[in-house]
Amino acid sequence: MRAALLSALLLLLIASPFLPGGYDPLALPLSTLVQIFGGVGLLAVLTSAPLLAWPRNRFWRVAQTVALTVTALAVSAAAAAESGPLLGLAALALWVAVLARRPSPVYFVVLPLVALAGQAVLNRPLTAYARATAVANAAEMIAAVEKRHADHGGYPDALTAVWPDYRPGVRGVERYHYAKGGESYDLSFELPRFFFDAFGTREFVVYNPADRHLMPSHASWVLLWPDARIRNQQGWYESRDAGPPHWRSFLFD
């Protein structure tokens, strides 16, 4: 029963950044850590499974200790890289507390496999759901921008403000970004991604009513390069439709 509850918790943490709700700055880091645990934790699976049959075997106990140490260090290092040293230390302290209780090898066989299988199964549907949710929730903001254009004859130069007012409604998406460009504008957000899905890739979803989307890699390019060069060399390696008209996804490595 306890293993089932922990498995459910891991799956919830993996899914959290892609679920509806207000922005949670810890949702994506915690999801990433669980996913890394699922990948690196295969070492724990390989060294813990034999202990189910030979619980007193010294070789496999030492091998399991080494595998769990490597897993703990990998997850803690990832936590520090994602959100700073405090989260890294917290992750390491949690591992020490767990190992001090000397849990059954069953946990180190079941939980990494659940985390690994969970991200494989949830990857595509949750990513598509989060993208579609944030795109749909942008409709109110787009309508307000177009109304401003209709009422005053132009799009706003910027929408920088203390309170953004228009929210993506996805736990792993902080806010929409608006940028005027000539007689049009770009509305964009960064979509959370699964850690092992095209490793290192970042996805930005952009709306432009004139279909002249602009999402460059570096702000310095915008400052130093002419418009034609920026449009021809934006830095993304793939662009694809993001569903509704005028929405596109841009993938960066």
C-alpha positions in Angstrom: 0.0 0.0 0.0 2.8 2.4 0.9 4.6 1.7 -2.4 1.3 2.4 -4.3 0.9 5.8 -2.5 4.4 6.8 -3.1 4.0 5.8 -6.8 0.9 8.0 -7.0 2.8 10.9 -5.5 5.7 10.5 -7.9 3.3 10.5 -10.9 1.5 13.6 -9.5 4.8 15.4 -9.1 5.8 14.5 -12.7 2.5 15.8 -14.0 2.3 18.9 -11.8 3.8 21.6 -14.2 1.4 20.5 -17.0 -1.8 20.7 -14.9 -4.3 23.6 -14.7 -3.8 26.1 -11.9 -1.8 29.1 -10.8 1.9 29.3 -11.5 4.0 27.3 -9.0 7.8 28.0 -9.3 8.6 24.6 -7.7 6.3 22.5 -10.0 8.8 22.2 -12.8 12.0 21.7 -10.7 10.3 18.9 -8.6 8.9 17.3 -11.7 12.4 17.3 -13.3 13.9 15.8 -10.2 11.5 12.9 -10.2 12.1 12.3 -13.8 15.9 12.2 -13.3 15.3 9.8 -10.4 13.5 7.6 -12.8 16.4 7.6 -15.2 19.4 7.4 -12.9 17.4 5.2 -10.5 17.7 2.3 -13.0 21.0 1.6 -11.3 19.1 1.1 -8.0 16.6 -1.2 -9.8 19.4 -3.4 -11.1 21.1 -3.7 -7.8 18.0 -3.9 -5.6 16.1 -6.6 -7.6 18.6 -9.4 -6.6 18.1 -8.5 -3.0 14.5 -9.6 -3.3 15.7 -13.1 -3.8 18.9 -12.9 -1.7 18.3 -10.3 1.0 21.5 -11.2 2.9 23.9 -11.2 -0.1 26.8 -8.9 0.8 27.8 -8.2 -2.8 24.4 -6.9 -3.8 24.0 -4.9 -0.6 27.3 -3.1 -1.4 26.2 -2.7 -5.0 22.9 -1.3 -4.0 24.6 1.2 -1.6 26.8 2.5 -4.4 23.8 2.7 -6.8 21.7 4.6 -4.2 24.6 7.0 -3.5 25.1 7.8 -7.2 21.3 8.3 -7.6 21.2 10.6 -4.5 24.1 12.7 -5.7 22.7 13.0 -9.2 19.3 14.1 -8.0 20.8 16.5 -5.5 23.1 18.0 -8.1 20.2 18.4 -10.5 18.2 20.1 -7.7 21.0 22.5 -7.1 21.3 23.3 -10.8 17.5 23.7 -11.2 16.7 25.9 -8.2 19.9 26.6 -6.2 21.9 25.0 -3.4 19.1 25.0 -0.9 16.9 22.7 -2.9 20.0 20.6 -3.6 20.7 20.3 0.1 17.1 19.6 0.9 17.0 16.8 -1.7 20.2 15.3 -0.2 18.9 15.5 3.3 15.7 13.7 2.2 17.7 10.9 0.7 19.8 10.5 3.9 16.6 10.4 6.0 15.0 7.8 3.6 18.1 5.6 3.6 18.5 5.8 7.4 15.2 4.0 7.6 16.6 1.1 5.6 13.5 0.6 3.4 12.8 -2.6 1.6 14.4 -3.2 -1.8 10.9 -3.3 -3.2 10.8 0.5 -3.1 14.0 0.9 -5.1 12.7 -1.5 -7.7 9.2 -0.2 -8.0 9.5 3.6 -7.6 12.2 4.3 -10.3 10.3 2.1 -12.8 7.1 4.0 -12.0 8.9 7.3 -12.5 10.4 6.2 -15.8 7.3 4.6 -17.1 5.2 7.6 -16.0 7.1 10.1 -18.0 7.0 7.9 -21.0 3.3 7.5 -20.9 2.4 11.1 -19.8 4.8 13.0 -22.0 2.8 13.5 -25.1 -0.7 13.9 -23.7 0.3 16.3 -20.9 2.5 18.4 -23.1 -0.3 18.8 -25.6 -2.8 19.5 -22.9 -0.6 22.2 -21.3 0.1 23.9 -24.7 -3.6 23.8 -25.6 -4.7 25.2 -22.2 -2.3 28.1 -22.3 -3.2 28.9 -25.9 -6.9 28.8 -25.1 -6.5 31.0 -22.0 -4.7 33.6 -24.1 -7.9 34.4 -26.0 -9.0 37.0 -23.5 -5.7 38.8 -23.7 -5.7 38.7 -27.5 -9.2 40.1 -27.6 -8.2 42.9 -25.3 -5.2 43.8 -27.5 -7.3 43.8 -30.6 -9.9 45.9 -29.0 -7.2 48.4 -28.0 -6.2 48.5 -31.7 -9.8 49.0 -32.9 -10.5 51.7 -30.3 -7.2 53.7 -30.6 -5.8 52.8 -34.0 -2.7 50.9 -32.8 -1.3 48.1 -30.7 0.3 49.0 -27.3 4.0 49.4 -27.3 4.4 47.2 -24.2 2.4 45.5 -21.5 4.9 45.6 -18.7 3.1 46.0 -15.4 3.2 44.9 -11.8 0.2 42.7 -12.2 0.0 40.8 -15.6 -3.8 40.3 -15.2 -3.9 37.6 -18.0 -2.7 34.3 -16.8 -1.9 31.1 -18.7 -3.6 28.9 -16.2 -0.9 26.2 -16.3 1.1 25.5 -13.2 4.4 25.4 -15.0 3.8 28.5 -17.2 4.6 31.8 -15.4 3.1 34.4 -17.7 2.5 35.6 -21.3 5.1 37.9 -22.9 4.0 40.6 -25.3 6.2 42.3 -27.9 5.1 44.8 -30.5 6.7 44.4 -34.0 5.8 46.9 -36.7 2.1 46.8 -37.3 1.7 43.5 -35.5 2.8 41.8 -32.3 4.0 38.6 -30.7 2.4 37.0 -27.7 4.4 34.1 -26.3 5.0 31.8 -23.4 7.5 29.1 -22.6 6.0 25.6 -22.3 7.4 23.2 -19.7 8.9 20.0 -21.2 9.7 16.6 -20.0 13.4 16.2 -19.1 14.2 13.3 -21.4 12.0 14.6 -24.3 14.6 15.8 -26.8 17.0 16.4 -24.0 17.9 20.1 -23.5 15.1 21.4 -25.8 13.1 24.5 -24.8 9.8 25.2 -26.4 8.3 28.7 -26.9 4.8 29.0 -28.2 4.1 32.3 -30.1 1.0 34.0 -31.4 1.3 36.6 -34.2 -1.9 37.7 -36.0 0.1 38.6 -39.2 2.0 35.2 -39.1 5.3 37.1 -38.8 6.4 35.3 -35.7 9.7 36.4 -34.1 11.4 34.4 -31.4 15.2 35.0 -31.4 17.7 33.2 -29.2 19.4 36.3 -27.8 18.3 39.8 -26.9 21.6 41.2 -28.2 20.6 40.1 -31.7 17.6 42.3 -31.5 19.8 45.3 -30.5 22.7 44.7 -32.9 21.2 43.1 -36.0 18.9 44.5 -38.7 15.4 43.1 -38.8 16.0 41.1 -42.0 18.9 39.2 -40.4 17.0 38.6 -37.2 14.2 37.0 -39.1 16.5 34.8 -41.2 18.6 33.7 -38.2 16.4 33.4 -35.1 18.3 30.5 -33.6 15.5 27.9 -33.2 16.1 24.4 -34.8 12.5 23.6 -35.6 9.2 25.5 -36.0 5.7 23.8 -36.1 2.0 24.7 -35.9 0.8 24.9 -32.3 -2.9 24.3 -33.1 -5.1 27.3 -33.7 -4.4 29.7 -36.5 -1.5 32.1 -36.0 0.1 30.0 -33.2 3.5 28.4 -33.7 5.9 26.5 -31.5 9.7 27.2 -31.7 12.2 24.6 -30.4 15.6 25.7 -29.1 18.4 23.5 -28.0 
